[in-house]
Amino acid sequence: MNRLTVLAIGYSLLLTALIAWPKQEREVHTGIASWYGEKYRGRTTASGSVFNPDELTAAHRSLPFGTVVRCTLGSRSVDVVITDRGPFVEGRELDLSKAAFAKLAHTDAGLININWEVMK
């Protein structure tokens, strides 16, 4: 066998393995999300970053800082970065920045029942 044949066989085997590789399903959670905004603008978050309610960020009680979470409500979704700890109200899963919440629902709603999943 020449070098080109060996490469072609190797490439074919690699493609077959990748196609057959089981896709990892993300775990989708359901829970209540709230939002926080202007009152906290400029304050230091638990991660050390400065909170800006115009950015797409969120607080979660235990996910590592920097985790990207996709929040979905109906046909709308928004990706947020975990930068803070909270919410500190029983029964709530995430505290979204005002901008992130507004991508899903009007802020007058106050609380929404969302699906969310860790993206990375």
C-alpha positions, 0 to 999 in steps of 0.5 A: 500500500502506498502512503495515499491509500493508507491516508485514505483508509485512516480518514475513512475510519476516522469519519466512520468513528465520528459519525457513529460517536454518540451525541451527548444530550444536554440536561434541560432544567425547568425552573423559575427565573427572576431578574435584577438590575439598576439597584446593583449596577456597578457593584462587584459580583461574587466572581469579581466582575462589575455588574452591568444590568445591560449585559447578558449575565446571570446568578446561580447558586453553584454553577462555576463562574463563566459557565454559559447557560441557555435560557428558553421561554417558548420560542425565545432564548438567550445565552447568559454567562454566570457571574454571580451567586443567587438567587437567594429566594427559595424556589428560584433557579436563576437571577438574570440580568435585566437585559437577559430577562427582557430577551425572554419576557417583559420585565413587568412579569418579574418571574418566569418559568423557563427551561435552561441548560448548560452550554459550556 
